[in-house]
Amino acid sequence: MIKFSALTSAETIRTPFYYYDVELLKKTLSLVKSLSKQYDIDCHYAVKANAEPQILSYISSLGFGADCVSGNEVSASVNYGFSPETVMFAGVGKTDEEIRTALSLGIGCFNVESVPELEAIDAIATEMNRIAPVAFRINPDVDAHTHKKVTTGLNENKFGISDYEFESAIAALKKCKSVEFKGLQCHVGSQILDVEEVYELECQKMKEFAEWFEQKGIEVENIDLGGGLGIDYEDPDANPIADFEQWFKTIRKVFGTESKYRLHVEPGRSLVASCGSLISRVVYVKQGRQKAFAIIDAGMNDLIRPALYGSYHKIENMSAYWQRKDSNMKKYDVVGPICESSDVWGEGRALPDTVRGDLIALRCAGAYGQVMSSRYNLRDLAPAVYSEEL
């Protein structure tokens, strides 16, 4: 449950809004920074998870790098303090304009996802009289044991270069005039909870791929293992911080402490999801023939994950706990105001007696929430509110 002291001004703020627990964000980042140093693994924040300016500025101030998937993310990362040489640029559809932007800013690496992309980067770099640092994004065919919509490392996915393409990728690389090969990258999926099993397999495969490329005369300096570490959506108070220790330990277990490769990871969700909540208000409670509906003023335009993926977010009636100390529980279908049947936050959720005006928290909304919001139905965008100065 979100602490009452953290939202004493909630009654005066127009809902819906995103609330960020700065204390939890700082604790999470401090831990990851410490583990990064302990295990000697570079961390690049996945900007797509949350691009709030204050969050970007704070994460960059701690010395993290950035993982980007668009030209605008690259520009924002540099604008908000990330050192260009620590910025990685992935994505299967980089446009010529985005490539030029990244080259002009002097980013650290393009994670190349196809031979045609490699050829385009080389041509543009030649035209601009630049040398483009590149890594091959490998599709390792590893099952991330997660939702099919956020699995990215299987042969059936659109991402990366599969092993049957390696020879052609090397041939294309040798023809390039204006690229510098930096290493290999992969990312197998998101919300991974089988940490040891999935990441150990990923690491083993990437180590084997690196050795294969080196046998072909291609030196590999860096291995970037992507991100995807999962969080506890069901009980965020019991487990507010993801299992970073197990993640880093698993990586070092495979590569050893004396590995010649510079290792990198790209956490996103696991850094920011738990600290964010979408705060909404009950507009109406409607009694149907067989069920009760709690209709809140936050909709799928504010947080699309449940409608898009069927994702789970814990729902809390803060007013019932804070003001009435209610203990009588009742089941509600918690729904939003959007003119779509998929605008549902949760069916049959057990909540204290809920009435019009109650404040509702949708927990763990700090990643892929605000950044994916839209103005569908011409609704206003939910603003960000912080528990304290960042």
C-alpha positions, 0 to 999 in steps of 0.5 A: 500500500502506498504510504498516506504521507506520500500522497497527502496532496492527492485530494488537490491533484486532478486525476489521473496522474502518475506518482513516482516514489523517489525513495524507491527509485533511488534505492533501486538505482543505488543497488544496481550501481553498486552491483555494476561495479562489483561484477564489472558489468556496464549498465545502460538504461533502456529509455523506452521504459520511461522517458520522463525528463527528471528520471532521465536526468537523475539516471544519467547523473549516476553514470549509467549509459543509455539504450535507445530504439529511436532517433528521438530517444538518442537525442533525448538521452544526450540532452538529459546528460547521458554521455554520447559514447555510452549510448547504444542504438538498437531497433529493426527500422532505423531510418536514414535521418535517425542514423544521421542524428546518431552519427552526428552526436557520436554515439557509442554503438549501433546495434545492427539488426540486419545486413541491409541496415549495416549497408545503410549505416556504412553508406551514410557514415561514408557520406558524412565522413564518419566512422560508425561503431557497430555491433551485431544484434544476435537472435540467439533463439532463446525462450525467455519464458515470458508473454509472447508479445514481449519475447524478442529472442526466438527465430520467429521474432523480427529482431536481430541476426540469426545464425544462418545469416552470420556468414553473409553478415561477415561478408557484408562487414568486410565490404564496409568502408566506414564502420568499426566492429565493436562486438555482439548484442542480444535481448531475448525478452522482457519481464523474465522471472526465470532469471538463472535458467534464461540468462545462463542459457543466453550467456552460454549462447552469446559466448559460443557466438563470440568464439565463432566470430573470432574463429572467422577473424572477427574480433569481439570486444564487447558482449551486450546481453540486453535487459528484460529482468522481471519485477513482482507485479502481484506483491510489489510491497513484499518485493519492491526491487528486482533480483539484480544480484541473481542476474549479475551473478548468473552472467559472471558465472558463465563468463568468469571473472577473467573474461576478455569481453567487456560485458553490458546489460540494458535494464529498463522495467526493473529500474523504474516500474515498481516506483511508479503508480497510476493514481485514479479516482472512482467516477461511478460504482455500477451494479450489474445483474451479476457483478459490480463495476468500479468505473475509474477516470484512468483509461487504457490511453493512460496505461495500455499494458492491460489492454495490449498484453492482458498484463496484471497490475495490483489495484488498491483502494487507497481511500478505503484503507486510509480514511474508512479503514474498511475491511469488508471486501467485495469483488469488482470489475475495475474498468476505465472510461474509454469507448473500448471493451478492452478498457478493463483494469481487472475482473473480479478484483477483491477490494474494500467497499468502494464508493464514488470519489475513492482514490485508486492506485494501479501499482507498478506502472513506472515502466511502459506506462506514461511513455506509452500513453496517448490522447485517444478519445481526446483525453488529456495526458496524465502528468507526473507527480514526484514524492520529492525532488529528484 
